[in-house]
Amino acid sequence: MIHTKRYYCNTYEAGGRELIIEGPVEPERLAAMTFDEGLKAFRVPEEQQKALVEIAELPEGRIIIARDGDLVLGYVTYLHPDPMERWSEAKMEDLLELGAIEVSHKVRAAGVGKAMLELSYLDDALEDYIVISTEYYWHWDLKGTGLDVWGYRKIMEKVMGSIGMIWMATDDPEICSHPANCLMARIGKRVQNDRIMRFDQVRFQNRFMY
Ligand SMILES: CC(C)(COP(=O)(O)OP(=O)(O)OC[C@H]1O[C@@H](n2cnc3c(N)ncnc32)[C@H](O)[C@@H]1OP(=O)(O)O)[C@@H](O)C(=O)NCCC(=O)NCCS
């Protein structure tokens, strides 16, 4: 499969700033930018920047960012699922994971998360993919928002739902380990039935139980 990536760019106003929402961003450009101190949900900003540059270098990797000048205030990542997780077992070239989405506190709850996802889907190439997002409550910023798991889950449903991602059942033990965790997915318009059936087999591996 050839991973076609088409670049798009928009402006978006949030928190009194005129942001550029753009991507997929080339690794060299991303490396030259600065990550805002508020981008620390998963790692310190500098480490996260390095990790994102590596994703941007992958043939299938896509990084969409929100920036004010050279200051990155938000990002979304797309790449093949982690080899440690069941989603990679089928080695589906057309399966991408929306691996992380983060927006700095400075511009949160102003639509930036949804705007980055909307921009991702301006690229019609994503209609050839099944895109999943595994929602684990231990990745959420419960402390920073003061929300409980259900309040936070609602945000994630709104953010992911804005690009047509829907909740999908699975018997994956990690997802099933807490009721607020969930699998969300969007099946691209050009994905063929046999690929969807393959994905169904990945979602359910213990059918004898049902
Ligand atoms: C999750 C996250 C990316 C959302 O980004 P965001 O730019 O703040 O989200 P948006 O502004 O696009 O908001 C989406 C919806 O959630 C709502 N929302 C966002 N933050 C909220 C909050 N703290 N309380 C209540 N509602 C909230 C918005 O009002 C909006 O609702 P609407 O669709 O009805 O208008 C951001 O909170 C974040 O970076 N969190 C830390 C990292 C994380 O948890 N990532 C997810 C796991 S990978």
The ligand as a Tripos MOL2 file, in Angstrom:
@<TRIPOS>MOLECULE
LIG
   48    50     1     0     0
SMALL
NO_CHARGES

@<TRIPOS>ATOM
      1 C1         -8.6320   15.7590   25.1560 C.3       1 LIG1
      2 C2         -8.1140   17.0510   24.5690 C.3       1 LIG1
      3 C3         -7.1580   16.7320   23.4170 C.3       1 LIG1
      4 C4         -9.3080   17.8380   24.0050 C.3       1 LIG1
      5 O1         -8.8110   18.9350   23.2720 O.3       1 LIG1
      6 P1         -9.6040   20.3320   23.2400 P.3       1 LIG1
      7 O2         -9.0120   21.1740   22.1810 O.co2     1 LIG1
      8 O3         -9.6380   20.8870   24.6060 O.co2     1 LIG1
      9 O4        -11.0570   19.8180   22.8000 O.3       1 LIG1
     10 P2        -12.1710   20.6810   22.0490 P.3       1 LIG1
     11 O5        -12.0600   22.1080   22.4840 O.co2     1 LIG1
     12 O6        -12.1050   20.4000   20.5860 O.co2     1 LIG1
     13 O7        -13.4770   20.1030   22.7290 O.3       1 LIG1
     14 C5        -14.2570   19.0160   22.2960 C.3       1 LIG1
     15 C6        -15.5310   18.9990   23.1240 C.3       1 LIG1
     16 O8        -15.2190   18.6930   24.4850 O.3       1 LIG1
     17 C7        -15.6400   19.7440   25.3410 C.3       1 LIG1
     18 N1        -14.6360   19.9500   26.3810 N.ar      1 LIG1
     19 C8        -13.3110   20.0850   26.2210 C.ar      1 LIG1
     20 N2        -12.7070   20.2320   27.4180 N.ar      1 LIG1
     21 C9        -13.6900   20.1810   28.3460 C.ar      1 LIG1
     22 C10       -13.7070   20.2610   29.7760 C.ar      1 LIG1
     23 N3        -12.5700   20.4120   30.4780 N.pl3     1 LIG1
     24 N4        -14.8820   20.1650   30.4120 N.ar      1 LIG1
     25 C11       -16.0300   19.9840   29.7040 C.ar      1 LIG1
     26 N5        -16.0910   19.8900   28.3420 N.ar      1 LIG1
     27 C12       -14.9160   20.0030   27.6810 C.ar      1 LIG1
     28 C13       -15.7350   20.9740   24.4540 C.3       1 LIG1
     29 O9        -16.6310   21.9260   24.9670 O.3       1 LIG1
     30 C14       -16.2480   20.3650   23.1710 C.3       1 LIG1
     31 O10       -17.6350   20.1050   23.2770 O.3       1 LIG1
     32 P3        -18.6470   20.3560   22.0340 P.3       1 LIG1
     33 O11       -18.2650   19.3360   20.9890 O.co2     1 LIG1
     34 O12       -20.0010   20.1120   22.6230 O.co2     1 LIG1
     35 O13       -18.4130   21.7460   21.5640 O.co2     1 LIG1
     36 C15        -7.4000   17.9230   25.6430 C.3       1 LIG1
     37 O14        -8.2470   18.0610   26.7460 O.3       1 LIG1
     38 C16        -6.0640   17.3480   26.1120 C.2       1 LIG1
     39 O15        -5.0160   17.6290   25.5390 O.2       1 LIG1
     40 N6         -6.0480   16.5100   27.1530 N.am      1 LIG1
     41 C17        -4.8160   15.9020   27.6710 C.3       1 LIG1
     42 C18        -4.3580   14.7620   26.8020 C.3       1 LIG1
     43 C19        -5.4310   13.6940   26.6710 C.2       1 LIG1
     44 O16        -6.1380   13.3640   27.6040 O.2       1 LIG1
     45 N7         -5.5380   13.1430   25.4420 N.am      1 LIG1
     46 C20        -6.5210   12.0940   25.1730 C.3       1 LIG1
     47 C21        -5.9070   10.7360   25.2920 C.3       1 LIG1
     48 S1         -4.7710   10.4140   23.9510 S.3       1 LIG1
@<TRIPOS>BOND
     1     1     2 1
     2     2     3 1
     3     2     4 1
     4     2    36 1
     5     4     5 1
     6     5     6 1
     7     6     7 2
     8     6     8 1
     9     6     9 1
    10     9    10 1
    11    10    11 2
    12    10    12 1
    13    10    13 1
    14    13    14 1
    15    14    15 1
    16    15    16 1
    17    15    30 1
    18    16    17 1
    19    17    18 1
    20    17    28 1
    21    18    19 ar
    22    18    27 ar
    23    19    20 ar
    24    20    21 ar
    25    21    22 ar
    26    21    27 ar
    27    22    23 1
    28    22    24 ar
    29    24    25 ar
    30    25    26 ar
    31    26    27 ar
    32    28    29 1
    33    28    30 1
    34    30    31 1
    35    31    32 1
    36    32    33 2
    37    32    34 1
    38    32    35 1
    39    36    37 1
    40    36    38 1
    41    38    39 2
    42    38    40 1
    43    40    41 1
    44    41    42 1
    45    42    43 1
    46    43    44 2
    47    43    45 1
    48    45    46 1
    49    46    47 1
    50    47    48 1
@<TRIPOS>SUBSTRUCTURE
     1 LIG1         1 GROUP 0 **** ****
